[in-house]
Amino acid sequence: MAASASPLTPFRKILIANRGEIALRIIRSARALGYRTVAVYSTADAGARHVREADQAVCIGEPLPAQSYLRIPAIIEAAKLSGADAVHPGYGFLAENEDFARACQDAGLVFIGPSAEAIVSMGNKAGAKTLMQAAGVPCVPGYQGGDQSEERLAAEAVRIGFPVMIKATAGGGGRGMRLVPSAKEFPELLRSARSEAQSAFGDPEVILERAIVEPRHIEIQVFADRHGNAIHLGERDCSVQRRHQKLIEEAPSPAVDAELRARMGATAVAAVKAIRYEGAGTLEFLLDAEGNYYFMEMNTRLQVEHPVTEAITGLDLVALQLRVAGGEALPITQEQVNFQGHAIEVRLCAEDADKGFMPQSGTMALWEMPAQLRVEHALRSGGEIPSYYDSMIAKVISHGDTREAARRQLMAGLEDAVALGVTTNQAFLHRCLGHAVFAAGGATTAFIAQNQEALLAPDTEARARAAAIAAVLLYETTGARRAPSTGRRMTHNLPISLRFEVEDTAVSASVVLQQQRHFEVSIGDAAYGVELAEIGEHATRFVCDGLYESAAFHRDGATLLLHYRGVPVRIEDKTRAATARQREAGGDGKVRASMNGRVVAVMTAVGDMVEAGQPLVTLEAMKMEHIHAAPVAGKVIALHVKTGDQGAAGRVLVEIEVAAKDAAAS
């Protein structure tokens, strides 16, 4: 290793300028190395796990990120108040903010990450591409100039050729990113990308890139120290994405062989050495079908998907960050990096895949994660998922000797995971892992779009049997049952009629108690024999038509939440559910907020005539923008929000007087 007289920068107490699972992840490694930790939190996170598990915690403001986790002066003051002498930014929020890195340095705090200069040069997409082009690294053709006028950007998009990608220069995670199919859509998508970039990163600047058709998204993990040493830790394949945000990551990539890994790794190491980079970083590339790779950007921070690299290398990347930040040399050379087996990670998100992956928030009534897998999360049963932050609530990671072993373990773990109360993408992830294209290692960034119908197809068999189980549970937990005092068959028991909805399907069920805990359930033309073997507060074991199985459940008033065969099912009172569907359909001409969120754009005014499907209001939730369109054609007669307002789910945003022809048709 290169010798150096670079001074050490020892520290003993780390303030974590982040929240949720990454804050807990940092606490775990820091504590193992003997460091004290300080959490910061917004008022919405006062009861969060990272607040309870840190040695100390400081409240830094109101729920919105700009009022808390993005407030640099408040975080610096929290460090001073707690006596912290180092700051770890985690990922997201201020992790790639040069002003934050500089503020920490000016305050005498060790910033556990690269220098502000490195963040400026590589954290900004435009600057990074310029540096890489100068170094001879292949880059996606595009525009990263300083002229950010709409006219210049539109002209450059035409020059590049459609489709083009709009990307926020200041961050990642798919925020501020839009795929533009033609010149017609460019102005509105540019506005939306800029608005989202400003909200997520405090910077509306964008770059343009030619859209590479069906590439693989490959990233190389790098580490460098202040002594001139730099290594790579192999690649991760992050091709399975929705909305340009990663859902499944794995290491190594099924598309990268040893020779390509060596070439891409050498490119990444040369890049970080050229800018005297320090700490953890990731260079991201697009890999086409011919094996050509193009530099996209560098993330100057730890990545969400770092656990898969930890799994195949046996290294603790957070611990490496702490050692490098303290001035130590990297403890391993490139030749000492060994890769063992295969690892896959899925991002469990609070979102509804069936409704365009719309973010969800609320109370997670029942939360039980599989013990056999590594799960990074910050939730507990009864915990709240706020609407202000990213929709990712957990990462579930498997590691096996082979890719197939890792895939099989992860599918089983996802089936065992119980997340009831807030809609998640759990079943969708399971179907992705089970799809033939993914199983064969053939998924590109087009995987979800090309296979969406199959990936969103409901498990009809599981839903049907879940309805029968739900009928018995409703019967047992509503006081309707007439259980005999003995186990003898009671031939005079009358059927009990139950009406409920399983997701969007109305169900009428007839339940007959034949003998103690033995039931006959009739739903339409189907009949089921169900025996309750055990029933507890949140779990039941039963025999349904001869098959002995189990399910988890949570009952809250008229709502029964059921987890069966890896599928979460919501059972609701039919009348109330029907009313909710009618409102969602907008048949009364009212546009209601589909989730909790902040109004970032209003595209109509009282008196306007609008067409069905016309965008009216844009809400931002969990850092993503969601357009709310007119459900019917007509005249806007009331507008109940303005830009900057915070709206609750179900709140009426706009009222439309239905046009005469639509009213007649309805």
Sequence and secondary structure as in RCSB ss.txt:
>XXXX:A:sequence
MAASASPLTPFRKILIANRGEIALRIIRSARALGYRTVAVYSTADAGARHVREADQAVCIGEPLPAQSYLRIPAI
IEAAKLSGADAVHPGYGFLAENEDFARACQDAGLVFIGPSAEAIVSMGNKAGAKTLMQAAGVPCVPGYQGGDQSE
ERLAAEAVRIGFPVMIKATAGGGGRGMRLVPSAKEFPELLRSARSEAQSAFGDPEVILERAIVEPRHIEIQVFAD
RHGNAIHLGERDCSVQRRHQKLIEEAPSPAVDAELRARMGATAVAAVKAIRYEGAGTLEFLLDAEGNYYFMEMNT
RLQVEHPVTEAITGLDLVALQLRVAGGEALPITQEQVNFQGHAIEVRLCAEDADKGFMPQSGTMALWEMPAQLRV
EHALRSGGEIPSYYDSMIAKVISHGDTREAARRQLMAGLEDAVALGVTTNQAFLHRCLGHAVFAAGGATTAFIAQ
NQEALLAPDTEARARAAAIAAVLLYETTGARRAPSTGRRMTHNLPISLRFEVEDTAVSASVVLQQQRHFEVSIGD
AAYGVELAEIGEHATRFVCDGLYESAAFHRDGATLLLHYRGVPVRIEDKTRAATARQREAGGDGKVRASMNGRVV
AVMTAVGDMVEAGQPLVTLEAMKMEHIHAAPVAGKVIALHVKTGDQGAAGRVLVEIEVAAKDAAAS
>XXXX:A:secstr
           SEEEE   HHHHHHHHHHHHHTT EEEEEEEGGGTT HHHHHSSEEEEEE SSGGGTTT HHHH
HHHHHHHT  EEE  SSTTTT HHHHHHHHHTT EESS  HHHIIIIISHHHHHHHHHHTT  B  EE  S   H
HHHHHHHHHH SSEEEEESS  TTTT EEE SGGGHHHHHHHHHHHHHHHHS   EEEEE  SS EEEEEEEEE 
TTS EEEEEEEEEEEEETTEEEEEEES TT  HHHHHHHHHHHHHHHHHTT  EEEEEEEEE TTS EEEEEEE 
S  TTHHHHHHHH   HHHHHHHHHTT   SS GGG    SEEEEEEEESEEGGGTTEE  EEE EEE  TTSEE
EE   TTEEE SSS SEEEEEEEEESSHHHHHHHHHHHHHH EEESS  SHHHHHHHHHSHHHHTT   TTHHHH
THHHHT   HHHHHHHHHHHHHHHHHHTT     SSSS  TT   EEEEEEETTEEEEEEEEEEETTEEEEEETT
EEEEEEEEEE SSEEEEEETTEEEEEEEEEETTEEEEEETTEEEEEEEHHHHHHHHHHHHTTTSEEE SSSEEEE
EE   TT EE TT EEEEEEETTEEEEEE SS EEEEEE   TT EE TT EEEEEEE HHHHHH 
